[in-house]
Amino acid sequence: MARKFLYFVAAMIVLAIAALLAYRLFGTQLMRAVMVPSETFQAQREAPRNIYARKIMWLARPDAPGNPALWTPPGYTPGERGTGAAIFFIHPTSYINRDHWNAPIDDPETNARAELFLRGQASAFNEAGDIWAPRYRQATFGAFLTSVADSERALALAYGDVSAAFDRFLKEAGPTRPIILAGHSQGALHLTRLLRDLIATDPKLKARIVAAYVVGWPVSRATDLPRMGLPECRAADQTGCILSWESFAEPADPSLIVDAYDQTTGFNGQPRKATPMVCTNPLTGTADATAPATANLGTLVPSADLKTATMAIGSVPARCADRGFLLIGEGPNLGPYVLPGNNYHVYDYSLFWANIRADANRRLKAFK
């Protein structure tokens, strides 16, 4: 029996190594096969513009009990409610099911995963003001692994929800309060559209923007930025500007992103191919910068169950490199979710959590 057990263990190790090798060699193809929905997109009703008056439609808002965006690691505390900026945060993709192109708004697993993202990402802003983060019928993860028309329809449905939520957010925030916008991944994609469609066309609203954190989604300096209403942040205390970065450990292979990016059209109708991306170094708050690990005020290192985290100070450097990707050296061990190509996408906020917190506070002080 003992010998059979050892054979079983050896076989499992071989299978695990083979699976890891297959993932590294064919990761994208494998993800497409198992995560892109097989069904045809099913049209759904647009979100009624007043539906976000219902508190249940928000994952986080200032009056929500158990607000996940108020989480902080030891040594940090949220700001006083009702002070500072009004912060609109759009969470990244937390729906990974391939049964549908868009997440059901009440899916428990999807919302629980989104709350984890709020604790690890939106929490960076909770000293700077009050945070609103909507539930929305997000496009499934597989929608980003294909270029079929159904993917565009799924993203358009999701953006409709985000737009409706933003309308309500503006009513809740009032007419004069400073605004910070932030998102990650799919949330950052929707934020680029909010900037293009709403901020760029409304001078009074644009004048209230402290900063927009478009993290984990490429922004073309040539074809996107001129239509988004705000310049990129070139100085650490600049306000009314956009920050953006995508994190890779070295050796980095961003070809998956570059290949997709180079096939798309920017907001001005011109090809994005070969155009540089906005790269803000979150350690300095400036564009195209290099900073050593000693400049890192704190990286969130999550526990195995993702419910708590500790702070590692001075452990991760950052430098903006070719095309606008942010390189972080060898990369720390933050968990099992590093994507192919040494892509630290999942950890774009965690890597620089304390610096992002300081950045938001600094820009808000300069704005005031």
Residue pairs with C-beta under 8 A, 6 or more apart in sequence:
22 30
23 30
23 340
24 340
27 339
27 340
28 145
28 256
28 340
31 142
31 145
32 142
32 145
32 146
34 98
35 96
35 98
35 140
35 141
35 142
35 145
36 98
36 142
36 143
36 145
36 146
37 98
37 99
37 100
37 101
37 140
37 142
37 143
37 150
38 98
39 99
39 100
39 101
40 150
41 101
41 149
41 150
41 153
41 154
42 100
42 101
43 153
44 102
44 137
44 157
46 157
46 160
47 137
47 160
47 161
47 164
48 164
49 164
49 167
50 168
51 57
51 164
52 58
52 134
52 164
52 165
52 167
52 168
52 169
53 168
55 61
55 63
55 64
57 105
57 134
57 135
57 165
58 64
58 132
58 133
58 134
58 135
58 165
59 68
59 69
59 91
59 111
59 114
59 115
59 118
59 133
59 134
59 135
60 67
60 68
60 69
60 70
60 89
60 118
60 122
60 131
60 132
60 133
61 67
61 130
61 131
61 132
61 133
61 172
62 81
62 82
62 130
62 131
62 132
67 131
68 115
68 116
68 118
68 119
68 122
68 123
69 89
69 118
69 119
69 122
69 123
69 125
69 126
69 131
69 133
70 78
70 123
70 126
70 131
71 118
71 119
71 123
71 126
72 78
72 123
72 126
73 298
73 300
73 308
73 309
73 310
73 311
73 353
74 310
74 311
75 311
76 127
76 357
77 127
78 126
78 127
79 126
79 127
79 128
79 129
81 130
82 130
83 129
84 127
84 128
84 129
84 130
84 178
84 364
85 128
85 129
85 130
85 177
85 178
85 179
85 180
85 210
85 360
85 364
86 129
86 130
86 132
86 169
86 172
86 173
86 174
86 177
86 178
86 179
86 180
87 122
87 125
87 128
87 129
87 130
87 131
87 132
87 179
87 180
87 181
87 182
88 132
88 133
88 166
88 169
88 179
88 180
88 181
88 182
89 118
89 121
89 122
89 125
89 131
89 132
89 133
89 182
89 183
89 187
90 133
90 134
90 136
90 162
90 182
90 183
90 184
90 186
90 187
90 188
90 190
90 191
91 114
91 117
91 118
91 121
91 122
91 133
91 183
91 184
91 187
92 117
92 121
92 183
92 184
92 185
92 186
92 187
92 188
92 216
93 138
93 139
93 140
93 141
93 144
93 185
93 186
94 103
94 110
94 111
94 113
94 114
94 116
94 117
94 138
95 102
95 103
95 107
95 110
95 138
95 139
95 140
95 141
96 140
96 141
96 142
97 103
97 107
97 110
97 140
98 140
98 142
100 140
101 139
101 140
101 143
101 150
101 151
101 153
101 154
101 157
102 137
102 138
102 139
102 140
102 154
102 157
102 158
103 110
103 137
103 138
103 139
103 140
104 110
104 137
105 135
105 136
105 137
110 138
111 135
114 135
116 306
117 184
118 131
118 133
120 300
120 302
120 306
120 309
120 349
120 350
120 353
121 182
121 184
121 349
121 350
122 131
122 133
122 182
123 353
124 349
124 353
124 354
124 356
124 357
124 360
125 131
125 180
125 182
125 356
125 357
125 360
127 357
127 360
127 361
128 180
128 357
128 360
128 361
128 364
129 178
129 180
129 364
132 165
132 169
132 172
132 173
134 161
134 162
134 165
134 169
135 161
136 158
136 161
136 162
136 165
137 157
137 158
137 161
138 158
138 186
139 151
139 154
139 155
139 157
139 158
139 186
140 154
143 150
143 151
143 154
143 155
144 151
144 186
147 260
147 263
155 186
155 189
158 186
158 190
159 190
159 193
162 190
162 194
163 193
163 194
163 197
163 198
166 194
166 198
170 205
173 179
176 208
177 208
178 208
178 209
178 210
178 364
178 367
178 368
179 205
179 208
179 209
179 210
180 209
180 210
180 211
180 212
180 213
180 360
180 364
181 191
181 194
181 195
181 199
181 209
181 211
181 212
181 213
182 191
182 212
182 213
182 215
183 189
183 190
183 191
183 213
183 214
183 215
183 217
184 215
184 216
184 217
184 348
184 349
185 215
185 216
185 217
185 345
185 348
186 217
188 213
188 214
188 215
188 216
188 217
188 244
189 217
191 212
191 214
191 217
192 214
192 217
192 219
192 224
192 228
192 267
195 212
195 214
195 228
195 229
195 230
195 242
196 224
196 227
196 228
196 229
196 267
198 205
199 205
199 206
199 209
199 212
199 228
199 229
199 230
200 206
200 227
200 228
200 229
200 230
201 229
206 229
206 230
206 240
207 240
209 230
209 239
209 240
210 239
210 240
210 360
210 363
210 364
210 367
211 233
211 239
211 240
211 241
211 242
211 243
211 359
211 360
211 363
212 230
212 241
212 242
212 243
213 243
213 244
213 356
213 360
214 242
214 243
214 244
214 278
215 243
215 244
215 245
215 348
215 349
216 245
216 246
216 345
216 348
217 244
217 246
218 244
218 246
218 257
218 261
218 272
218 277
218 278
218 324
219 225
219 228
219 232
219 242
219 244
219 277
219 278
220 261
220 266
220 272
220 275
220 276
220 277
220 278
221 232
221 275
221 276
221 277
221 278
221 324
222 266
222 270
222 272
222 275
222 276
223 265
223 266
223 267
223 268
223 270
223 271
223 272
223 275
224 266
224 267
224 268
224 272
225 231
225 232
225 242
225 278
226 267
226 268
227 266
227 267
227 268
228 242
228 267
230 240
230 241
230 242
231 240
231 241
231 242
232 241
232 242
232 243
232 244
232 278
232 280
232 287
233 241
233 242
233 243
233 280
233 285
233 286
233 287
234 241
234 286
234 287
235 285
235 286
236 284
236 285
236 286
236 359
236 362
237 285
237 362
237 363
237 365
237 366
238 363
238 366
239 363
239 366
239 367
240 367
242 278
243 278
243 280
243 282
243 285
243 359
244 277
244 278
244 279
244 280
245 279
245 280
245 281
245 282
245 318
245 320
245 326
245 348
246 254
246 257
246 277
246 324
246 325
246 326
246 343
246 345
246 348
247 318
247 326
247 327
247 328
247 343
247 344
247 345
247 347
247 348
247 351
248 254
248 325
248 326
248 327
248 328
248 341
248 342
248 343
248 344
249 327
249 328
249 329
249 330
249 331
249 338
249 342
249 344
250 327
250 328
250 329
250 330
250 331
250 342
251 342
252 321
252 325
252 327
252 341
252 342
252 343
253 340
253 341
253 342
254 323
254 325
254 341
254 343
255 341
256 340
256 341
256 343
257 343
258 323
261 272
261 273
261 277
262 271
262 272
262 273
262 274
263 273
264 271
264 272
265 271
265 272
266 272
266 275
276 323
276 324
277 323
277 324
277 325
278 287
278 324
279 287
279 288
279 320
279 321
279 324
279 325
279 326
280 286
280 287
280 320
281 287
281 288
281 289
281 290
281 291
281 318
281 319
281 320
281 326
282 318
282 326
282 351
282 352
282 355
282 356
282 359
283 289
283 291
283 295
283 296
283 317
283 318
283 352
283 355
284 291
284 295
285 355
285 359
285 362
285 363
287 320
288 320
289 319
289 320
290 318
290 319
290 320
291 317
291 318
291 319
292 317
293 314
293 315
293 316
293 317
293 329
294 314
295 314
295 317
295 355
296 313
296 314
296 315
296 316
296 317
296 318
296 351
296 352
296 354
296 355
297 313
297 354
297 355
297 357
297 358
298 311
298 312
298 313
298 353
298 354
298 355
299 311
299 312
299 313
299 315
299 316
299 332
299 334
299 350
299 351
299 352
299 353
299 354
300 309
300 310
300 311
300 334
300 349
300 350
300 353
301 309
301 310
301 311
301 312
301 332
301 334
301 350
302 308
302 309
302 334
302 335
302 350
303 309
303 310
306 335
309 350
311 353
311 354
312 332
313 354
315 332
316 328
316 329
316 331
316 332
316 351
316 352
317 328
317 329
318 326
318 327
318 328
318 351
318 352
319 326
319 327
320 326
320 327
321 327
328 344
328 351
331 338
331 342
331 344
332 351
334 344
334 347
334 350
334 351
335 346
335 347
337 346
337 347
338 344
338 346
338 347
339 345
339 346
344 351
349 356
